[in-house]
Amino acid sequence: MRLLLLAITLVLPLLALAQQENPAAVYQFDTMSQERRFQALLEELRCPKCQNQNIIDSNAPISKDMRERVYVMMKDGASNEEITSSLVARFGEFVRYKPRLESRTLLLWATPALAVLVGLLVVGGIMIRSRRRGTLAPDLSDEERAKAARAFSDQDPGGSR
């Protein structure tokens, strides 16, 4: 009985994996370069329903329609730009993983650089302010300084006490 349960446990994931098929494998191409181009286009386009999945990985019906549209347009001789522009016109700029640099996407592209710049300015300001005060550590009272000096003078430079 244990052997049967072990066999079922090992075989079921393999069956589930076998049933998942690559959506790009459904379509027929004349050359491998066409198939690679198709695959690349599907990976660059985002499913409008699934927030962060490309249309090759999504099982949503809209992704299936988009894959079909890409395939038909490729067979009709459309360029990658024409295909992408057609899908952007229909579904919006969201379907691009890499939106174009335009006035309306400028903030999207500039945000990482602005965040790093603000972070550097904050760190620089903190360092400049602490150097002007003469110390990077908080001010200590005379009693605390004496206590720290005694603690450091009691230590053996060789590392043993």
C-alpha positions as CSV (number, residue, x, y, z in Angstrom):
1,M,0.0,0.0,0.0
2,R,2.9,2.4,0.9
3,L,4.5,1.6,-2.4
4,L,1.3,2.5,-4.3
5,L,1.0,5.8,-2.4
6,L,4.6,6.6,-3.1
7,A,4.1,5.9,-6.9
8,I,1.0,8.1,-7.0
9,T,2.8,10.9,-5.2
10,L,5.7,10.8,-7.6
11,V,3.6,10.4,-10.8
12,L,0.8,13.0,-10.2
13,P,3.1,16.1,-10.4
14,L,4.6,14.7,-13.7
15,L,1.1,14.3,-15.1
16,A,0.2,17.8,-14.2
17,L,3.4,19.1,-15.8
18,A,2.7,17.1,-18.9
19,Q,-0.7,18.7,-19.3
20,Q,0.7,22.2,-19.2
21,E,1.7,22.9,-22.8
22,N,3.7,25.8,-24.2
23,P,1.1,28.1,-25.9
24,A,3.7,28.9,-28.6
25,A,4.0,25.2,-29.5
26,V,0.4,25.3,-30.8
27,Y,1.4,27.5,-33.8
28,Q,3.2,26.3,-36.9
29,F,6.1,28.3,-38.3
30,D,8.2,28.0,-41.5
31,T,11.5,28.7,-39.8
32,M,13.0,28.6,-36.4
33,S,13.7,32.3,-36.6
34,Q,10.0,33.0,-37.0
35,E,9.3,30.8,-33.9
36,R,11.9,32.6,-31.9
37,R,10.5,36.0,-33.0
38,F,7.0,34.9,-32.0
39,Q,8.3,33.7,-28.6
40,A,10.2,37.0,-28.0
41,L,7.1,39.0,-28.9
42,L,4.9,37.0,-26.5
43,E,7.5,37.5,-23.7
44,E,7.6,41.3,-24.3
45,L,3.8,41.7,-24.0
46,R,1.9,41.8,-20.7
47,C,-1.5,40.2,-20.2
48,P,-4.0,43.0,-19.5
49,K,-5.9,40.8,-17.0
50,C,-3.0,39.2,-15.2
51,Q,-1.1,42.0,-13.5
52,N,2.4,40.8,-14.0
53,Q,2.4,37.9,-16.5
54,N,3.4,38.0,-20.1
55,I,1.0,36.6,-22.6
56,I,3.0,33.4,-23.1
57,D,2.6,32.4,-19.4
58,S,-1.0,33.5,-18.9
59,N,-3.9,31.2,-19.3
60,A,-6.4,34.1,-19.5
61,P,-8.7,34.1,-22.5
62,I,-7.5,37.6,-23.4
63,S,-4.0,36.3,-23.6
64,K,-5.0,33.5,-25.9
65,D,-6.7,36.1,-28.2
66,M,-3.6,38.3,-28.1
67,R,-1.3,35.3,-29.0
68,E,-3.6,34.5,-31.9
69,R,-3.5,38.1,-33.1
70,V,0.3,38.2,-32.9
71,Y,0.4,34.9,-34.9
72,V,-2.0,36.1,-37.6
73,M,-0.2,39.5,-37.9
74,M,3.2,37.7,-38.2
75,K,1.9,35.4,-40.9
76,D,0.5,38.5,-42.7
77,G,4.0,40.0,-42.7
78,A,3.7,42.7,-40.0
79,S,6.8,43.9,-38.3
80,N,7.3,43.7,-34.5
81,E,6.6,47.4,-34.2
82,E,3.4,47.1,-36.1
83,I,2.2,44.2,-34.0
84,T,3.1,45.9,-30.7
85,S,1.5,49.2,-31.8
86,S,-1.7,47.3,-32.8
87,L,-1.9,45.7,-29.3
88,V,-1.0,49.0,-27.6
89,A,-3.8,50.7,-29.6
90,R,-6.3,48.1,-28.5
91,F,-5.2,47.5,-24.9
92,G,-3.2,50.5,-23.9
93,E,0.5,51.1,-23.0
94,F,0.1,48.7,-20.0
95,V,0.7,45.7,-22.3
96,R,4.3,46.7,-22.9
97,Y,6.8,45.6,-20.3
98,K,9.1,48.4,-21.5
99,P,6.9,51.4,-22.2
100,R,8.3,54.0,-24.6
101,L,9.9,57.1,-23.2
102,E,7.3,59.7,-23.7
103,S,6.0,62.7,-21.8
104,R,3.4,60.6,-20.0
105,T,5.9,57.9,-19.1
106,L,8.7,60.2,-18.1
107,L,8.0,59.9,-14.4
108,L,7.9,56.1,-14.7
109,W,11.4,56.1,-16.2
110,A,12.8,58.8,-14.0
111,T,11.6,57.5,-10.6
112,P,14.5,55.0,-9.9
113,A,17.1,57.7,-10.7
114,L,15.2,60.3,-8.6
115,A,15.0,57.9,-5.7
116,V,18.7,57.2,-5.7
117,L,19.5,60.9,-6.0
118,V,17.2,61.8,-3.1
119,G,18.8,59.0,-1.0
120,L,22.3,60.2,-1.8
121,L,21.3,63.8,-0.9
122,V,19.9,62.7,2.4
123,V,23.0,60.6,3.3
124,G,25.2,63.5,2.2
125,G,23.3,66.0,4.3
126,I,23.5,63.8,7.4
127,M,27.2,63.4,6.9
128,I,27.9,67.1,6.4
129,R,25.8,68.1,9.4
130,S,27.5,65.6,11.7
131,R,31.0,66.7,10.5
132,R,30.1,70.3,11.2
133,R,29.3,69.3,14.8
134,G,32.8,67.7,14.9
135,T,31.7,64.1,15.5
136,L,29.7,61.3,13.9
137,A,28.6,60.0,17.3
138,P,26.2,61.8,19.7
139,D,27.8,64.2,22.2
140,L,29.0,62.5,25.4
141,S,29.1,64.0,28.8
142,D,32.4,64.4,30.6
143,E,31.6,61.5,32.9
144,E,30.8,59.2,29.9
145,R,34.0,60.3,28.1
146,A,36.1,59.4,31.2
147,K,34.3,56.0,31.5
148,A,35.0,55.3,27.8
149,A,38.6,56.3,28.1
150,R,39.0,54.0,31.2
151,A,37.4,51.1,29.3
152,F,39.7,51.5,26.3
153,S,42.9,52.0,28.4
154,D,42.2,48.8,30.4
155,Q,42.2,46.7,27.3
156,D,45.4,44.8,26.4
157,P,46.6,45.6,22.8
158,G,47.3,41.9,22.3
159,G,43.6,41.1,22.7
160,S,43.8,39.3,26.1
161,R,42.9,40.7,29.5
